[in-house]
Amino acid sequence: MFAVGVDVSNGRSTVAVLGARRRVVMKPFEVPHTADGFASLVEKLRGLNGEARIVMEHTGRYYESFAMSMYRAGFFVSAVNPLVIKDYREGVDVRKVKTDRADALKIAQFALDKWEILPQYTPMDTIRYDLKTLHRQFQLSSKTRTALNNNLIALLEQSYPGVNRYFDSPARPDGSQKWVDFVDTFWHVECVASLSRSAFVERYQKWCKRHGYNFSEQKALELHADARQKFPLVPKSDTCRLLVREAVAQLRAVSRTVEAYRGEMNRLAAQLPEYETVMAMTGVGKSMGPQLIAEIGDLRRFAHQKSLVGFAGTDPIKDDSGDKVSSSKPSSKRGSPYLRKTLFVIMTILLQLQPQDDPVYQFLDKKRSEGKKYYVYMTAGMTKFLRIYYGRVRDCLKAKGLWEQPIPESGSSD
């Protein structure tokens, strides 16, 4: 038996090989994340006289190319939660030595000690991989959209105060919003106030027709009357027009990107076996469902409900010792922050909908009525939701004959 410990980095990794009784077979050496680098390592490992098991930390995306190349070469690969390795290292390493070479050796020692129970890496299928990547880009673009939206409102407070509150029409499927389209044309209050009532009504009617919005003469008259009462902080100028219209263009572009990601996420998620089951859960729609599936991934990775809860980091910290019993236990937050964020939004939706027959809402409402603090009952609700999710999706996969050979738990904190 040969334990291959891999300390993964960006673009390269440090590898060490130990044999039985922790005998050093190969001293730590670097492997570049290139085709030649992986091929050279495969040749070295195939020269070993016995089974080799390759273990590495499940670190962000850096480990993916290494794990995939070794998996395709036919080796047993195990990608382990970094927190598991950290806890192991702290338990056996008194001197706290922290270098790439030392870490590779420690991971190899871990592999020897846990040889029989090492979780086997199974590469994420293309749909799940793409779905998770899309979700991360969706989150990034959503943050950018919020920032650009706030920026545009701030600019308009100088040239056309309060115009963003004139329209309550929902955003269109492509992400466009009526008030944003409106200020692209009427970017300063004088664009409206300088016109006569009849002239603005006529122009507004043409604008509505051009952009595909319903026209209301009453709305046009309200807009004109309100504009006559506004006092802009900056004069109507070419600079003002440039600032507002460029801000509009940026917001439109990012909004289109966000909605394109949202649509593609839903298309991909719909191809997965658990999609209909997840979508049937209260508080989960075409937006949150794919996000939830993206972050949880293949449920077969988790041996039981507690594993999924631990992955999300919503499990309470145990802090009882002697006569001390903690009455309020914060969540560990040691898991995926992306999953916790998604769950938090779903809890917020449940509180807004107040579905009386939903077990998660009933649980939230009960904890809230008991006087629990906001984040305490929200986190407890997340845990309750995950347990129900696990049971329903597991039953769904069993019914489709997809649970017979569950994937051993590998965990992830990214």
C-alpha positions as CSV (number, residue, x, y, z in Angstrom):
1,M,0.0,0.0,0.0
2,F,1.2,3.5,-0.9
3,A,-0.3,6.7,0.4
4,V,0.1,9.6,-2.0
5,G,-0.4,13.0,-0.2
6,V,-1.0,16.0,-2.3
7,D,-0.8,19.6,-1.0
8,V,-2.7,21.5,-3.8
9,S,-1.9,25.0,-4.9
10,N,-2.7,27.2,-7.8
11,G,-0.9,25.8,-10.8
12,R,1.2,23.3,-9.0
13,S,1.1,20.8,-6.2
14,T,3.5,19.2,-3.8
15,V,3.4,15.4,-3.7
16,A,4.8,12.9,-1.1
17,V,4.5,9.1,-1.0
18,L,4.6,7.0,2.1
19,G,4.5,3.2,2.4
20,A,3.6,0.9,5.2
21,R,4.6,2.1,8.7
22,R,5.0,5.6,7.3
23,R,8.2,4.7,5.4
24,V,9.1,7.6,3.0
25,V,9.0,6.1,-0.5
26,M,9.2,9.5,-2.4
27,K,10.3,12.6,-0.7
28,P,8.1,15.7,-1.4
29,F,8.4,17.0,-4.9
30,E,6.5,19.5,-7.0
31,V,4.1,18.6,-9.9
32,P,3.0,21.4,-12.3
33,H,-0.6,21.3,-13.3
34,T,0.2,20.6,-16.9
35,A,-0.4,17.6,-19.2
36,D,3.3,16.8,-19.0
37,G,3.4,17.2,-15.3
38,F,0.5,14.9,-14.7
39,A,1.8,12.3,-17.2
40,S,5.2,12.3,-15.4
41,L,3.4,11.7,-12.0
42,V,1.3,8.9,-13.5
43,E,4.4,7.2,-14.7
44,K,6.1,7.4,-11.3
45,L,3.0,6.1,-9.4
46,R,2.5,3.2,-11.9
47,G,6.1,2.1,-11.0
48,L,5.1,1.5,-7.4
49,N,4.7,-2.2,-6.5
50,G,1.3,-2.1,-4.9
51,E,-2.0,-0.2,-4.7
52,A,-1.6,3.6,-4.5
53,R,-4.3,5.9,-3.1
54,I,-4.1,9.6,-3.8
55,V,-5.4,12.0,-1.2
56,M,-5.8,15.8,-1.4
57,E,-7.8,18.6,0.2
58,H,-11.0,19.6,-1.5
59,T,-9.7,23.2,-2.0
60,G,-11.8,25.5,-4.1
61,R,-11.2,24.7,-7.7
62,Y,-7.5,24.2,-7.6
63,Y,-7.7,20.5,-6.9
64,E,-10.1,19.7,-9.8
65,S,-7.6,19.3,-12.7
66,F,-5.3,17.2,-10.5
67,A,-8.0,14.9,-9.2
68,M,-9.6,14.5,-12.6
69,S,-6.3,13.6,-14.3
70,M,-5.5,11.0,-11.7
71,Y,-9.0,9.6,-11.7
72,R,-8.9,9.2,-15.5
73,A,-5.5,7.5,-15.2
74,G,-7.2,4.8,-13.1
75,F,-6.0,5.7,-9.6
76,F,-8.1,5.7,-6.4
77,V,-8.5,9.4,-5.6
78,S,-9.9,10.9,-2.4
79,A,-10.7,14.6,-2.1
80,V,-11.2,15.4,1.6
81,N,-12.7,18.4,3.4
82,P,-9.8,20.7,4.4
83,L,-11.4,21.0,7.9
84,V,-11.0,17.2,8.3
85,I,-7.3,17.4,7.4
86,K,-6.8,20.5,9.6
87,D,-8.3,18.7,12.6
88,Y,-6.2,15.6,11.9
89,R,-3.0,17.7,11.6
90,E,-3.7,19.5,14.9
91,G,-4.2,16.2,16.6
92,V,-0.9,14.7,15.5
93,D,1.4,17.7,14.9
94,V,2.7,19.1,18.2
95,R,5.3,21.4,16.5
96,K,2.7,23.1,14.1
97,V,5.1,23.0,11.1
98,K,3.3,24.5,8.1
99,T,5.0,24.1,4.7
100,D,3.9,22.6,1.4
101,R,6.4,19.7,1.9
102,A,5.3,19.1,5.5
103,D,1.6,19.3,4.5
104,A,2.0,16.7,1.7
105,L,3.6,14.3,4.2
106,K,0.8,14.9,6.8
107,I,-1.8,14.3,4.1
108,A,-0.1,11.0,3.2
109,Q,0.0,10.0,6.9
110,F,-3.8,10.8,7.1
111,A,-4.3,8.5,4.0
112,L,-2.5,5.7,5.8
113,D,-4.4,6.1,9.0
114,K,-7.8,6.4,7.3
115,W,-7.0,3.9,4.5
116,E,-10.1,1.7,4.8
117,I,-12.6,4.6,5.1
118,L,-11.2,7.1,2.6
119,P,-14.1,8.6,0.6
120,Q,-13.5,7.9,-3.1
121,Y,-13.6,10.9,-5.4
122,T,-16.2,10.8,-8.2
123,P,-15.9,13.7,-10.7
124,M,-18.8,16.0,-10.8
125,D,-20.7,15.3,-14.0
126,T,-20.8,18.1,-16.6
127,I,-24.2,19.3,-15.8
128,R,-23.6,19.7,-12.1
129,Y,-20.1,21.3,-12.7
130,D,-21.6,23.8,-15.1
131,L,-24.5,24.5,-12.8
132,K,-22.2,25.3,-9.9
133,T,-20.0,27.5,-12.0
134,L,-23.0,29.3,-13.4
135,H,-24.3,29.9,-9.9
136,R,-21.0,31.4,-8.7
137,Q,-21.0,33.8,-11.7
138,F,-24.7,34.5,-11.1
139,Q,-23.9,35.6,-7.5
140,L,-21.1,37.8,-8.7
141,S,-23.2,39.4,-11.4
142,S,-26.1,39.9,-9.0
143,K,-23.9,41.8,-6.6
144,T,-22.6,44.0,-9.5
145,R,-26.2,44.7,-10.6
146,T,-27.2,45.8,-7.1
147,A,-24.2,48.2,-7.0
148,L,-25.0,49.6,-10.5
149,N,-28.6,50.0,-9.6
150,N,-27.7,52.0,-6.5
151,N,-25.2,54.0,-8.5
152,L,-27.9,55.0,-11.1
153,I,-30.3,56.0,-8.3
154,A,-27.6,58.2,-6.7
155,L,-26.9,59.9,-10.0
156,L,-30.6,60.5,-10.6
157,E,-31.1,62.1,-7.2
158,Q,-29.1,65.0,-8.6
159,S,-30.9,65.3,-12.0
160,Y,-34.3,63.7,-11.5
161,P,-35.0,62.9,-7.8
162,G,-37.4,60.1,-7.0
163,V,-37.9,59.0,-10.7
164,N,-37.1,55.4,-9.8
165,R,-40.2,55.2,-7.6
166,Y,-42.6,56.3,-10.4
167,F,-43.1,52.8,-11.8
168,D,-43.9,49.5,-10.1
169,S,-43.9,47.3,-13.1
170,P,-42.0,44.0,-12.5
171,A,-38.7,43.4,-14.4
172,R,-39.0,41.7,-17.7
173,P,-37.5,38.3,-18.5
174,D,-34.5,40.0,-20.0
175,G,-33.9,42.0,-16.8
176,S,-35.1,45.3,-18.2
177,Q,-37.1,47.7,-15.9
178,K,-39.5,50.4,-16.9
179,W,-38.0,53.1,-14.8
180,V,-34.5,52.4,-16.2
181,D,-35.8,52.6,-19.7
182,F,-37.6,55.8,-18.9
183,V,-34.6,57.6,-17.6
184,D,-32.5,56.6,-20.6
185,T,-34.8,59.0,-22.6
186,F,-35.9,61.4,-19.8
187,W,-32.5,61.6,-17.9
188,H,-33.2,65.0,-16.4
189,V,-36.3,66.5,-14.9
190,E,-36.2,69.3,-17.5
191,C,-36.6,66.7,-20.2
192,V,-40.2,66.5,-19.0
193,A,-40.8,69.8,-17.2
194,S,-39.7,71.9,-20.2
195,L,-42.4,70.4,-22.4
196,S,-46.1,71.4,-22.4
197,R,-48.6,68.9,-21.0
198,S,-49.9,67.9,-24.4
199,A,-46.4,67.7,-25.9
200,F,-45.2,65.4,-23.1
201,V,-48.3,63.2,-23.3
202,E,-47.7,62.7,-27.0
203,R,-44.0,62.0,-26.5
204,Y,-44.7,59.6,-23.6
205,Q,-47.2,57.7,-25.7
206,K,-44.7,57.3,-28.5
207,W,-42.1,56.2,-25.9
208,C,-44.4,53.5,-24.5
209,K,-45.2,52.2,-28.0
210,R,-41.5,52.1,-28.9
211,H,-40.6,50.1,-25.7
212,G,-43.6,47.9,-25.6
213,Y,-45.2,49.4,-22.4
214,N,-48.9,50.1,-21.8
215,F,-49.7,53.8,-22.2
216,S,-51.8,55.6,-19.6
217,E,-52.7,59.3,-20.2
218,Q,-53.3,59.7,-16.5
219,K,-49.8,58.4,-15.7
220,A,-48.4,60.8,-18.3
221,L,-50.2,63.8,-16.7
222,E,-49.0,62.7,-13.2
223,L,-45.4,62.5,-14.4
224,H,-45.5,65.9,-16.0
225,A,-47.1,67.6,-13.0
226,D,-44.6,66.0,-10.6
227,A,-41.7,67.0,-12.8
228,R,-42.8,70.7,-12.6
229,Q,-42.4,70.5,-8.8
230,K,-38.9,68.9,-8.8
231,F,-35.8,70.9,-8.0
232,P,-32.7,69.2,-9.5
233,L,-29.3,69.7,-7.9
234,V,-27.4,69.8,-11.3
235,P,-28.4,71.6,-14.5
236,K,-29.3,69.8,-17.7
237,S,-26.0,69.3,-19.5
238,D,-24.1,67.0,-21.9
239,T,-22.1,65.8,-18.9
240,C,-25.2,64.9,-16.9
241,R,-26.7,63.1,-19.9
242,L,-23.5,61.1,-20.4
243,L,-23.3,60.0,-16.8
244,V,-26.9,58.9,-16.6
245,R,-27.1,57.1,-20.0
246,E,-23.7,55.3,-19.4
247,A,-25.0,54.2,-16.0
248,V,-28.2,52.9,-17.7
249,A,-26.2,51.0,-20.3
250,Q,-24.0,49.3,-17.7
251,L,-27.0,48.3,-15.6
252,R,-28.9,47.0,-18.6
253,A,-25.9,44.9,-19.7
254,V,-25.4,43.3,-16.3
255,S,-29.1,42.7,-15.9
256,R,-29.2,40.8,-19.2
257,T,-26.3,38.7,-18.0
258,V,-28.0,37.9,-14.6
259,E,-31.2,36.8,-16.3
260,A,-29.3,34.8,-18.9
261,Y,-27.5,33.0,-16.1
262,R,-30.8,32.4,-14.3
263,G,-32.4,30.9,-17.4
264,E,-29.4,28.7,-18.2
265,M,-29.3,27.5,-14.6
266,N,-32.9,26.5,-14.7
267,R,-32.4,24.7,-18.0
268,L,-29.5,22.7,-16.7
269,A,-31.1,21.9,-13.3
270,A,-34.2,20.6,-15.1
271,Q,-32.1,17.8,-16.5
272,L,-31.2,16.4,-13.1
273,P,-33.3,13.7,-11.4
274,E,-34.1,15.6,-8.3
275,Y,-35.3,18.8,-10.1
276,E,-39.1,18.2,-9.8
277,T,-38.8,17.1,-6.2
278,V,-36.8,20.2,-5.2
279,M,-39.1,22.6,-7.1
280,A,-42.1,21.2,-5.3
281,M,-40.7,22.4,-1.9
282,T,-42.4,25.5,-0.6
283,G,-40.3,28.6,-1.0
284,V,-38.3,27.2,-3.8
285,G,-39.0,28.5,-7.3
286,K,-37.3,28.6,-10.7
287,S,-34.8,31.0,-9.3
288,M,-33.9,29.5,-5.9
289,G,-34.3,25.8,-6.9
290,P,-31.4,25.7,-9.3
291,Q,-29.3,27.7,-6.9
292,L,-30.0,25.1,-4.2
293,I,-29.2,22.2,-6.4
294,A,-26.1,23.9,-7.6
295,E,-24.6,24.3,-4.1
296,I,-25.7,21.0,-2.6
297,G,-24.7,19.0,-5.6
298,D,-25.1,15.2,-5.8
299,L,-26.9,14.3,-2.6
300,R,-25.3,10.8,-2.7
301,R,-22.1,12.4,-1.4
302,F,-23.7,12.7,2.0
303,A,-24.1,9.5,4.0
304,H,-26.8,11.0,6.2
305,Q,-28.7,14.2,7.1
306,K,-26.0,15.4,9.6
307,S,-23.4,15.3,6.8
308,L,-25.5,17.7,4.7
309,V,-26.2,20.0,7.6
310,G,-22.5,20.0,8.5
311,F,-21.6,20.8,4.8
312,A,-23.9,23.9,5.0
313,G,-22.5,24.9,8.4
314,T,-25.9,25.4,10.0
315,D,-25.2,22.9,12.8
316,P,-24.8,24.3,16.3
317,I,-21.4,24.4,18.0
318,K,-21.2,22.1,21.0
319,D,-19.9,24.0,23.9
320,D,-20.9,22.0,27.0
321,S,-18.3,21.0,29.6
322,G,-18.6,20.1,33.2
323,D,-21.5,21.9,34.9
324,K,-21.6,24.4,32.0
325,V,-24.4,23.9,29.6
326,S,-24.8,26.5,26.8
327,S,-28.4,27.5,26.3
328,S,-27.8,29.4,23.0
329,K,-25.5,27.7,20.6
330,P,-24.4,29.6,17.4
331,S,-24.0,27.7,14.1
332,S,-20.6,26.5,13.2
333,K,-20.5,28.4,9.9
334,R,-17.7,25.9,8.8
335,G,-19.4,24.9,5.6
336,S,-20.4,26.5,2.3
337,P,-21.3,30.2,2.7
338,Y,-22.9,30.1,-0.8
339,L,-25.4,27.4,0.4
340,R,-26.1,29.3,3.6
341,K,-26.9,32.4,1.6
342,T,-29.3,30.5,-0.6
343,L,-31.0,28.9,2.4
344,F,-31.3,32.3,4.1
345,V,-33.2,33.7,1.1
346,I,-35.5,30.7,1.1
347,M,-36.2,31.2,4.8
348,T,-37.0,34.9,4.1
349,I,-39.4,33.8,1.3
350,L,-41.2,31.4,3.7
351,L,-41.7,34.2,6.3
352,Q,-43.2,36.4,3.6
353,L,-45.5,33.7,2.2
354,Q,-46.5,32.3,5.6
355,P,-47.7,28.9,4.3
356,Q,-49.5,27.5,7.3
357,D,-49.2,23.9,6.2
358,D,-45.5,23.9,5.5
359,P,-43.4,22.2,8.3
360,V,-40.4,24.5,7.9
361,Y,-42.6,27.6,8.3
362,Q,-44.4,26.1,11.2
363,F,-41.0,25.4,12.8
364,L,-39.8,29.0,12.1
365,D,-43.0,30.5,13.5
366,K,-42.7,28.3,16.6
367,K,-39.1,29.3,17.3
368,R,-40.0,33.0,16.7
369,S,-43.0,32.8,19.1
370,E,-40.7,31.3,21.7
371,G,-38.7,34.5,21.7
372,K,-35.6,33.2,19.9
373,K,-33.4,35.7,18.3
374,Y,-33.7,36.4,14.5
375,Y,-30.6,34.6,13.4
376,V,-31.2,31.8,15.8
377,Y,-34.6,30.8,14.4
378,M,-33.5,31.5,10.8
379,T,-30.5,29.1,11.2
380,A,-32.7,26.5,12.9
381,G,-35.1,26.8,10.0
382,M,-32.3,26.2,7.5
383,T,-31.3,23.0,9.4
384,K,-34.9,21.8,9.4
385,F,-35.2,22.6,5.7
386,L,-32.0,20.6,4.9
387,R,-33.2,17.6,6.8
388,I,-36.5,17.6,4.8
389,Y,-34.6,18.2,1.6
390,Y,-32.4,15.2,2.3
391,G,-35.3,12.9,3.0
392,R,-37.3,13.9,-0.1
393,V,-34.5,13.9,-2.6
394,R,-33.1,10.6,-1.2
395,D,-36.6,9.0,-1.6
396,C,-36.8,10.5,-5.1
397,L,-33.4,9.0,-6.1
398,K,-34.3,5.6,-4.5
399,A,-37.6,5.6,-6.5
400,K,-35.6,6.1,-9.7
401,G,-33.0,3.4,-8.8
402,L,-30.2,6.0,-8.4
403,W,-29.5,5.5,-4.7
404,E,-28.2,1.9,-4.7
405,Q,-24.5,2.9,-4.8
406,P,-24.2,6.2,-2.9
407,I,-21.0,8.2,-3.4
408,P,-18.9,8.2,-0.2
409,E,-18.9,11.5,1.5
410,S,-16.1,13.8,0.5
411,G,-17.3,17.2,1.8
412,S,-16.4,20.7,0.7
413,S,-16.1,24.0,2.3
414,D,-16.0,26.1,-0.9
